[in-house]
Amino acid sequence: MVRLKQGITGFIYDSSNGTIKNITTIDVDMKTVKQMLDEDDVYITNQDADELFMFENEESLQNSYEKLYEVLEWVEA
């Protein structure tokens, strides 16, 4: 299972390109986040991370072509 790395509160993920667009390190108001989102963007928090990114193990996370290892870490369930 994965979760956000320590110090990261969320990130904006472009689902059409598979890229991380913005990383937040403080709690932000969802109204503010929505203003930053484009059509294909999703704001990912700890509540969403494991459900949206289903890695089987730490190695698969580290090999992610989307570089999700920059914002996510593997934890044993």
N, C-alpha and C positions, 0 to 999 in steps of 0.2 A: 504494500500500500504506500501511497505517497502523501506528503503534506508539504506546505510551503516551508521554505527554509526560514530559520530564525531571523527575525528582523524584517521579514517581508509580510505585508498585510494583504496583498493581492497583486494581480497583474492583468493587464489588458492583452488578450490573445486574439490575433486575427485568424479566425477559423478558415478563411478561404486560402490564405497563404501559409498557414502554419507557423506564424512568427509571433514573438513577444514584442509588443509595441511600447509598453510602459509598465514600470514596476512601482508599486506604492509601498512605502515603509512606515506610513502613519495611517491611522484610521481616517477614512474619507467618507463623506456624505454621498449616498448613492445618487443624489441629484447632480452633484459635481461629476461623478463618474459617468453618468449618462450623457453629459455634455461632451465628454471626451471620446465617446464611442462612435465608430463608423458603422455602416450597415452590417458587416460581417464580424464585428468585434464582440467579444464576451469578456466580462470582468470576472476573473477567477479568484475565489477565496478558499480558505481551508475547507469550507463546507462542500465546495464543488470539486476540488482538485482530484480526489481519489475516484469520484464517480465519473468524471469526464476523461481522465487519463488512466487507462487500465494497463499498467505495466505489470509484468509477471514477476520481475525481480529487479534488483539494483542494476544489474548489467544492461538490461533492456532500457532502463531510464538513462544510463550513461551513454548509450548508443543512439539516443533520440536525435533524429535529424533536425528536429525543431529546437534543439538546445534547451529543452525543458529542465535539464539538470542544473541550469543557472538559477532557477527559481524553486525547484522542487527537490525534495530529498526522500530517499527510500526509508521506510520504517517497517519493522516487523509488526504484523497484526497482533 
